[in-house]
């Protein structure tokens, strides 16, 4: 079994709209102890069974579209495996379309797990190269370490911010926010570069765009600010918001406060 850790964006600066339909970004990835889990046993062909509290959200997804199976097929093709075989089981806990990179984390976990299961020994750098065509966040999720992402987010520079073990509360109001419509609302204004050393003063340029689509996100951010968090930000394109705390007790108290609102939440730590 292998963990597929949820990612958060401590900052996300949109710099430029590219000709290929993507945007040039500068983002600060971090990862949490919370996430999905993936396991594998021998099987006939490539199969995937999805279980867990968030399984229903992807139950209707066609096998050709599922990122775990796409990752498995991409790895097999890169390794020259003509008839790949693996029976995968995904224990799904990360909300879908929530700004936590759930699908990307699952795909990255599949690459790491099958690299070991098939005895390939490719290493993380090679797996990240295979991951890049699968999605902008997948390479970061291969490494699962704090890093600055540039380009579409796939060009990674590790940074050590000393945040490992920091209590973090994740809160989602229960609405999926598709990435495409959020980015489509960007006004094209470059509001400046990201300085990783000053990450607390950085931005998520997608926040006002996501709030426009789901105004409740502003309520989540305000509720977290009221808990005395040391840092509050929306992750990715939303709708999940994160708050950092100085102690586990403070995080637990904040979780009790937001739970009364009926929002999905989980208390965890950064890794």
NUTI-531599 format. One record per residue (C-alpha): residue number from 0; residue in one letter; z negated, x, y negated. Coordinates in steps of 0.25 Angstrom, whole numbers. Last residue first. Layout:
BEGIN
<vofi guza="NUM" minu="A" c3="Z" c1="X" c2="Y"/>
...
END
This chain:
BEGIN
<vofi guza="270" minu="X" c3="-23" c1="19" c2="-67"/>
<vofi guza="269" minu="X" c3="-27" c1="8" c2="-77"/>
<vofi guza="268" minu="X" c3="-38" c1="-1" c2="-72"/>
<vofi guza="267" minu="X" c3="-39" c1="-16" c2="-68"/>
<vofi guza="266" minu="X" c3="-43" c1="-30" c2="-73"/>
<vofi guza="265" minu="X" c3="-33" c1="-41" c2="-69"/>
<vofi guza="264" minu="X" c3="-28" c1="-53" c2="-77"/>
<vofi guza="263" minu="X" c3="-20" c1="-66" c2="-75"/>
<vofi guza="262" minu="X" c3="-24" c1="-75" c2="-87"/>
<vofi guza="261" minu="X" c3="-33" c1="-87" c2="-86"/>
<vofi guza="260" minu="X" c3="-39" c1="-85" c2="-99"/>
<vofi guza="259" minu="X" c3="-53" c1="-83" c2="-93"/>
<vofi guza="258" minu="X" c3="-48" c1="-71" c2="-86"/>
<vofi guza="257" minu="X" c3="-46" c1="-65" c2="-100"/>
<vofi guza="256" minu="X" c3="-61" c1="-64" c2="-102"/>
<vofi guza="255" minu="X" c3="-65" c1="-60" c2="-88"/>
<vofi guza="254" minu="X" c3="-54" c1="-48" c2="-88"/>
<vofi guza="253" minu="X" c3="-60" c1="-43" c2="-101"/>
<vofi guza="252" minu="X" c3="-74" c1="-42" c2="-95"/>
<vofi guza="251" minu="X" c3="-68" c1="-35" c2="-83"/>
<vofi guza="250" minu="X" c3="-61" c1="-25" c2="-93"/>
<vofi guza="249" minu="X" c3="-74" c1="-22" c2="-100"/>
<vofi guza="248" minu="X" c3="-81" c1="-20" c2="-87"/>
<vofi guza="247" minu="X" c3="-70" c1="-10" c2="-83"/>
<vofi guza="246" minu="X" c3="-72" c1="-2" c2="-95"/>
<vofi guza="245" minu="X" c3="-64" c1="3" c2="-107"/>
<vofi guza="244" minu="X" c3="-54" c1="-8" c2="-106"/>
<vofi guza="243" minu="X" c3="-39" c1="-9" c2="-106"/>
<vofi guza="242" minu="X" c3="-31" c1="-22" c2="-108"/>
<vofi guza="241" minu="X" c3="-18" c1="-26" c2="-103"/>
<vofi guza="240" minu="X" c3="-8" c1="-38" c2="-105"/>
<vofi guza="239" minu="X" c3="1" c1="-44" c2="-95"/>
<vofi guza="238" minu="X" c3="12" c1="-52" c2="-101"/>
<vofi guza="237" minu="X" c3="19" c1="-43" c2="-103"/>
<vofi guza="236" minu="X" c3="31" c1="-35" c2="-107"/>
<vofi guza="235" minu="X" c3="24" c1="-22" c2="-103"/>
<vofi guza="234" minu="X" c3="9" c1="-23" c2="-104"/>
<vofi guza="233" minu="X" c3="2" c1="-31" c2="-115"/>
<vofi guza="232" minu="X" c3="-8" c1="-22" c2="-122"/>
<vofi guza="231" minu="X" c3="-23" c1="-21" c2="-124"/>
<vofi guza="230" minu="X" c3="-32" c1="-9" c2="-126"/>
<vofi guza="229" minu="X" c3="-47" c1="-6" c2="-127"/>
<vofi guza="228" minu="X" c3="-50" c1="-21" c2="-122"/>
<vofi guza="227" minu="X" c3="-61" c1="-28" c2="-130"/>
<vofi guza="226" minu="X" c3="-58" c1="-41" c2="-123"/>
<vofi guza="225" minu="X" c3="-52" c1="-48" c2="-136"/>
<vofi guza="224" minu="X" c3="-40" c1="-39" c2="-135"/>
<vofi guza="223" minu="X" c3="-37" c1="-44" c2="-121"/>
<vofi guza="222" minu="X" c3="-37" c1="-59" c2="-126"/>
<vofi guza="221" minu="X" c3="-28" c1="-55" c2="-137"/>
<vofi guza="220" minu="X" c3="-18" c1="-48" c2="-127"/>
<vofi guza="219" minu="X" c3="-19" c1="-60" c2="-118"/>
<vofi guza="218" minu="X" c3="-16" c1="-70" c2="-130"/>
<vofi guza="217" minu="X" c3="-4" c1="-62" c2="-135"/>
<vofi guza="216" minu="X" c3="1" c1="-63" c2="-121"/>
<vofi guza="215" minu="X" c3="0" c1="-78" c2="-122"/>
<vofi guza="214" minu="X" c3="12" c1="-78" c2="-131"/>
<vofi guza="213" minu="X" c3="21" c1="-76" c2="-119"/>
<vofi guza="212" minu="X" c3="36" c1="-74" c2="-124"/>
<vofi guza="211" minu="X" c3="32" c1="-69" c2="-138"/>
<vofi guza="210" minu="X" c3="20" c1="-62" c2="-132"/>
<vofi guza="209" minu="X" c3="30" c1="-54" c2="-124"/>
<vofi guza="208" minu="X" c3="38" c1="-50" c2="-136"/>
<vofi guza="207" minu="X" c3="25" c1="-46" c2="-144"/>
<vofi guza="206" minu="X" c3="20" c1="-38" c2="-133"/>
<vofi guza="205" minu="X" c3="33" c1="-30" c2="-129"/>
<vofi guza="204" minu="X" c3="31" c1="-19" c2="-139"/>
<vofi guza="203" minu="X" c3="18" c1="-15" c2="-132"/>
<vofi guza="202" minu="X" c3="12" c1="-6" c2="-142"/>
<vofi guza="201" minu="X" c3="5" c1="8" c2="-144"/>
<vofi guza="200" minu="X" c3="-8" c1="10" c2="-150"/>
<vofi guza="199" minu="X" c3="-16" c1="12" c2="-137"/>
<vofi guza="198" minu="X" c3="-5" c1="21" c2="-132"/>
<vofi guza="197" minu="X" c3="-7" c1="31" c2="-143"/>
<vofi guza="196" minu="X" c3="-5" c1="43" c2="-133"/>
<vofi guza="195" minu="X" c3="6" c1="36" c2="-127"/>
<vofi guza="194" minu="X" c3="14" c1="36" c2="-140"/>
<vofi guza="193" minu="X" c3="24" c1="25" c2="-139"/>
<vofi guza="192" minu="X" c3="36" c1="25" c2="-149"/>
<vofi guza="191" minu="X" c3="39" c1="15" c2="-160"/>
<vofi guza="190" minu="X" c3="41" c1="1" c2="-164"/>
<vofi guza="189" minu="X" c3="56" c1="1" c2="-160"/>
<vofi guza="188" minu="X" c3="61" c1="-13" c2="-164"/>
<vofi guza="187" minu="X" c3="71" c1="-20" c2="-155"/>
<vofi guza="186" minu="X" c3="65" c1="-33" c2="-156"/>
<vofi guza="185" minu="X" c3="60" c1="-34" c2="-142"/>
<vofi guza="184" minu="X" c3="62" c1="-49" c2="-137"/>
<vofi guza="183" minu="X" c3="71" c1="-45" c2="-125"/>
<vofi guza="182" minu="X" c3="60" c1="-36" c2="-120"/>
<vofi guza="181" minu="X" c3="51" c1="-48" c2="-118"/>
<vofi guza="180" minu="X" c3="62" c1="-56" c2="-112"/>
<vofi guza="179" minu="X" c3="65" c1="-45" c2="-102"/>
<vofi guza="178" minu="X" c3="51" c1="-42" c2="-97"/>
<vofi guza="177" minu="X" c3="48" c1="-56" c2="-92"/>
<vofi guza="176" minu="X" c3="34" c1="-61" c2="-96"/>
<vofi guza="175" minu="X" c3="27" c1="-68" c2="-85"/>
<vofi guza="174" minu="X" c3="15" c1="-77" c2="-89"/>
<vofi guza="173" minu="X" c3="1" c1="-77" c2="-83"/>
<vofi guza="172" minu="X" c3="-7" c1="-72" c2="-95"/>
<vofi guza="171" minu="X" c3="-8" c1="-58" c2="-90"/>
<vofi guza="170" minu="X" c3="-20" c1="-49" c2="-91"/>
<vofi guza="169" minu="X" c3="-22" c1="-35" c2="-87"/>
<vofi guza="168" minu="X" c3="-36" c1="-29" c2="-89"/>
<vofi guza="167" minu="X" c3="-37" c1="-13" c2="-89"/>
<vofi guza="166" minu="X" c3="-48" c1="-4" c2="-86"/>
<vofi guza="165" minu="X" c3="-45" c1="10" c2="-88"/>
<vofi guza="164" minu="X" c3="-45" c1="18" c2="-75"/>
<vofi guza="163" minu="X" c3="-34" c1="28" c2="-79"/>
<vofi guza="162" minu="X" c3="-32" c1="27" c2="-94"/>
<vofi guza="161" minu="X" c3="-32" c1="42" c2="-97"/>
<vofi guza="160" minu="X" c3="-19" c1="41" c2="-105"/>
<vofi guza="159" minu="X" c3="-11" c1="50" c2="-95"/>
<vofi guza="158" minu="X" c3="3" c1="49" c2="-98"/>
<vofi guza="157" minu="X" c3="15" c1="50" c2="-88"/>
<vofi guza="156" minu="X" c3="29" c1="50" c2="-94"/>
<vofi guza="155" minu="X" c3="39" c1="39" c2="-88"/>
<vofi guza="154" minu="X" c3="53" c1="36" c2="-91"/>
<vofi guza="153" minu="X" c3="54" c1="22" c2="-84"/>
<vofi guza="152" minu="X" c3="49" c1="13" c2="-96"/>
<vofi guza="151" minu="X" c3="63" c1="9" c2="-100"/>
<vofi guza="150" minu="X" c3="64" c1="22" c2="-107"/>
<vofi guza="149" minu="X" c3="50" c1="27" c2="-109"/>
<vofi guza="148" minu="X" c3="37" c1="25" c2="-100"/>
<vofi guza="147" minu="X" c3="24" c1="32" c2="-104"/>
<vofi guza="146" minu="X" c3="15" c1="34" c2="-92"/>
<vofi guza="145" minu="X" c3="2" c1="30" c2="-85"/>
<vofi guza="144" minu="X" c3="4" c1="31" c2="-70"/>
<vofi guza="143" minu="X" c3="10" c1="21" c2="-59"/>
<vofi guza="142" minu="X" c3="21" c1="31" c2="-55"/>
<vofi guza="141" minu="X" c3="30" c1="21" c2="-49"/>
<vofi guza="140" minu="X" c3="26" c1="11" c2="-59"/>
<vofi guza="139" minu="X" c3="31" c1="19" c2="-70"/>
<vofi guza="138" minu="X" c3="45" c1="20" c2="-63"/>
<vofi guza="137" minu="X" c3="45" c1="5" c2="-61"/>
<vofi guza="136" minu="X" c3="43" c1="1" c2="-75"/>
<vofi guza="135" minu="X" c3="57" c1="1" c2="-79"/>
<vofi guza="134" minu="X" c3="62" c1="-6" c2="-67"/>
<vofi guza="133" minu="X" c3="69" c1="-4" c2="-54"/>
<vofi guza="132" minu="X" c3="79" c1="7" c2="-59"/>
<vofi guza="131" minu="X" c3="67" c1="16" c2="-62"/>
<vofi guza="130" minu="X" c3="60" c1="15" c2="-48"/>
<vofi guza="129" minu="X" c3="69" c1="25" c2="-41"/>
<vofi guza="128" minu="X" c3="66" c1="35" c2="-51"/>
<vofi guza="127" minu="X" c3="51" c1="32" c2="-51"/>
<vofi guza="126" minu="X" c3="52" c1="34" c2="-36"/>
<vofi guza="125" minu="X" c3="58" c1="48" c2="-37"/>
<vofi guza="124" minu="X" c3="47" c1="52" c2="-47"/>
<vofi guza="123" minu="X" c3="36" c1="45" c2="-38"/>
<vofi guza="122" minu="X" c3="39" c1="53" c2="-26"/>
<vofi guza="121" minu="X" c3="50" c1="52" c2="-16"/>
<vofi guza="120" minu="X" c3="42" c1="54" c2="-3"/>
<vofi guza="119" minu="X" c3="51" c1="45" c2="5"/>
<vofi guza="118" minu="X" c3="42" c1="42" c2="17"/>
<vofi guza="117" minu="X" c3="47" c1="27" c2="17"/>
<vofi guza="116" minu="X" c3="33" c1="22" c2="15"/>
<vofi guza="115" minu="X" c3="30" c1="32" c2="4"/>
<vofi guza="114" minu="X" c3="42" c1="29" c2="-4"/>
<vofi guza="113" minu="X" c3="40" c1="15" c2="0"/>
<vofi guza="112" minu="X" c3="26" c1="14" c2="-7"/>
<vofi guza="111" minu="X" c3="30" c1="22" c2="-20"/>
<vofi guza="110" minu="X" c3="43" c1="14" c2="-22"/>
<vofi guza="109" minu="X" c3="36" c1="0" c2="-18"/>
<vofi guza="108" minu="X" c3="25" c1="4" c2="-28"/>
<vofi guza="107" minu="X" c3="36" c1="6" c2="-39"/>
<vofi guza="106" minu="X" c3="42" c1="-8" c2="-36"/>
<vofi guza="105" minu="X" c3="28" c1="-15" c2="-36"/>
<vofi guza="104" minu="X" c3="25" c1="-8" c2="-50"/>
<vofi guza="103" minu="X" c3="38" c1="-12" c2="-56"/>
<vofi guza="102" minu="X" c3="36" c1="-27" c2="-51"/>
<vofi guza="101" minu="X" c3="22" c1="-27" c2="-57"/>
<vofi guza="100" minu="X" c3="25" c1="-20" c2="-70"/>
<vofi guza="99" minu="X" c3="13" c1="-25" c2="-77"/>
<vofi guza="98" minu="X" c3="20" c1="-32" c2="-88"/>
<vofi guza="97" minu="X" c3="18" c1="-46" c2="-82"/>
<vofi guza="96" minu="X" c3="31" c1="-50" c2="-76"/>
<vofi guza="95" minu="X" c3="24" c1="-52" c2="-62"/>
<vofi guza="94" minu="X" c3="9" c1="-51" c2="-61"/>
<vofi guza="93" minu="X" c3="4" c1="-39" c2="-53"/>
<vofi guza="92" minu="X" c3="-4" c1="-43" c2="-41"/>
<vofi guza="91" minu="X" c3="7" c1="-43" c2="-30"/>
<vofi guza="90" minu="X" c3="4" c1="-37" c2="-16"/>
<vofi guza="89" minu="X" c3="17" c1="-32" c2="-12"/>
<vofi guza="88" minu="X" c3="21" c1="-30" c2="3"/>
<vofi guza="87" minu="X" c3="32" c1="-21" c2="7"/>
<vofi guza="86" minu="X" c3="39" c1="-21" c2="21"/>
<vofi guza="85" minu="X" c3="48" c1="-9" c2="21"/>
<vofi guza="84" minu="X" c3="61" c1="-5" c2="26"/>
<vofi guza="83" minu="X" c3="73" c1="3" c2="19"/>
<vofi guza="82" minu="X" c3="86" c1="3" c2="27"/>
<vofi guza="81" minu="X" c3="95" c1="13" c2="20"/>
<vofi guza="80" minu="X" c3="84" c1="22" c2="15"/>
<vofi guza="79" minu="X" c3="91" c1="32" c2="6"/>
<vofi guza="78" minu="X" c3="79" c1="36" c2="-2"/>
<vofi guza="77" minu="X" c3="84" c1="30" c2="-16"/>
<vofi guza="76" minu="X" c3="89" c1="18" c2="-8"/>
<vofi guza="75" minu="X" c3="76" c1="15" c2="-2"/>
<vofi guza="74" minu="X" c3="68" c1="17" c2="-15"/>
<vofi guza="73" minu="X" c3="78" c1="7" c2="-22"/>
<vofi guza="72" minu="X" c3="76" c1="-3" c2="-10"/>
<vofi guza="71" minu="X" c3="61" c1="-2" c2="-11"/>
<vofi guza="70" minu="X" c3="61" c1="-3" c2="-26"/>
<vofi guza="69" minu="X" c3="70" c1="-16" c2="-25"/>
<vofi guza="68" minu="X" c3="60" c1="-21" c2="-15"/>
<vofi guza="67" minu="X" c3="48" c1="-19" c2="-24"/>
<vofi guza="66" minu="X" c3="56" c1="-24" c2="-36"/>
<vofi guza="65" minu="X" c3="59" c1="-37" c2="-30"/>
<vofi guza="64" minu="X" c3="73" c1="-42" c2="-35"/>
<vofi guza="63" minu="X" c3="81" c1="-40" c2="-22"/>
<vofi guza="62" minu="X" c3="69" c1="-47" c2="-14"/>
<vofi guza="61" minu="X" c3="71" c1="-59" c2="-23"/>
<vofi guza="60" minu="X" c3="58" c1="-63" c2="-31"/>
<vofi guza="59" minu="X" c3="53" c1="-77" c2="-28"/>
<vofi guza="58" minu="X" c3="39" c1="-72" c2="-24"/>
<vofi guza="57" minu="X" c3="38" c1="-63" c2="-36"/>
<vofi guza="56" minu="X" c3="27" c1="-71" c2="-44"/>
<vofi guza="55" minu="X" c3="21" c1="-76" c2="-31"/>
<vofi guza="54" minu="X" c3="16" c1="-63" c2="-27"/>
<vofi guza="53" minu="X" c3="7" c1="-61" c2="-39"/>
<vofi guza="52" minu="X" c3="-6" c1="-64" c2="-31"/>
<vofi guza="51" minu="X" c3="-2" c1="-56" c2="-19"/>
<vofi guza="50" minu="X" c3="9" c1="-55" c2="-9"/>
<vofi guza="49" minu="X" c3="24" c1="-50" c2="-10"/>
<vofi guza="48" minu="X" c3="31" c1="-46" c2="3"/>
<vofi guza="47" minu="X" c3="42" c1="-37" c2="2"/>
<vofi guza="46" minu="X" c3="53" c1="-32" c2="12"/>
<vofi guza="45" minu="X" c3="62" c1="-21" c2="14"/>
<vofi guza="44" minu="X" c3="69" c1="-19" c2="27"/>
<vofi guza="43" minu="X" c3="61" c1="-22" c2="40"/>
<vofi guza="42" minu="X" c3="47" c1="-17" c2="38"/>
<vofi guza="41" minu="X" c3="37" c1="-6" c2="38"/>
<vofi guza="40" minu="X" c3="25" c1="-8" c2="29"/>
<vofi guza="39" minu="X" c3="23" c1="-8" c2="14"/>
<vofi guza="38" minu="X" c3="13" c1="-11" c2="4"/>
<vofi guza="37" minu="X" c3="13" c1="-14" c2="-11"/>
<vofi guza="36" minu="X" c3="1" c1="-17" c2="-20"/>
<vofi guza="35" minu="X" c3="1" c1="-24" c2="-34"/>
<vofi guza="34" minu="X" c3="-6" c1="-19" c2="-46"/>
<vofi guza="33" minu="X" c3="-19" c1="-16" c2="-53"/>
<vofi guza="32" minu="X" c3="-24" c1="-2" c2="-54"/>
<vofi guza="31" minu="X" c3="-16" c1="-1" c2="-67"/>
<vofi guza="30" minu="X" c3="-4" c1="7" c2="-73"/>
<vofi guza="29" minu="X" c3="-1" c1="12" c2="-86"/>
<vofi guza="28" minu="X" c3="13" c1="13" c2="-93"/>
<vofi guza="27" minu="X" c3="15" c1="17" c2="-107"/>
<vofi guza="26" minu="X" c3="28" c1="12" c2="-113"/>
<vofi guza="25" minu="X" c3="40" c1="17" c2="-121"/>
<vofi guza="24" minu="X" c3="52" c1="8" c2="-120"/>
<vofi guza="23" minu="X" c3="67" c1="9" c2="-121"/>
<vofi guza="22" minu="X" c3="72" c1="-5" c2="-118"/>
<vofi guza="21" minu="X" c3="81" c1="-10" c2="-107"/>
<vofi guza="20" minu="X" c3="94" c1="-18" c2="-109"/>
<vofi guza="19" minu="X" c3="103" c1="-6" c2="-106"/>
<vofi guza="18" minu="X" c3="106" c1="-3" c2="-120"/>
<vofi guza="17" minu="X" c3="92" c1="0" c2="-123"/>
<vofi guza="16" minu="X" c3="82" c1="-8" c2="-133"/>
<vofi guza="15" minu="X" c3="73" c1="2" c2="-139"/>
<vofi guza="14" minu="X" c3="58" c1="6" c2="-141"/>
<vofi guza="13" minu="X" c3="49" c1="-4" c2="-134"/>
<vofi guza="12" minu="X" c3="35" c1="2" c2="-134"/>
<vofi guza="11" minu="X" c3="26" c1="-2" c2="-122"/>
<vofi guza="10" minu="X" c3="12" c1="2" c2="-122"/>
<vofi guza="9" minu="X" c3="0" c1="2" c2="-112"/>
<vofi guza="8" minu="X" c3="10" c1="-4" c2="-102"/>
<vofi guza="7" minu="X" c3="4" c1="-8" c2="-89"/>
<vofi guza="6" minu="X" c3="8" c1="-6" c2="-75"/>
<vofi guza="5" minu="X" c3="3" c1="-13" c2="-63"/>
<vofi guza="4" minu="X" c3="0" c1="-4" c2="-51"/>
<vofi guza="3" minu="X" c3="9" c1="-6" c2="-38"/>
<vofi guza="2" minu="X" c3="-1" c1="0" c2="-28"/>
<vofi guza="1" minu="X" c3="3" c1="5" c2="-14"/>
<vofi guza="0" minu="X" c3="0" c1="0" c2="0"/>
END
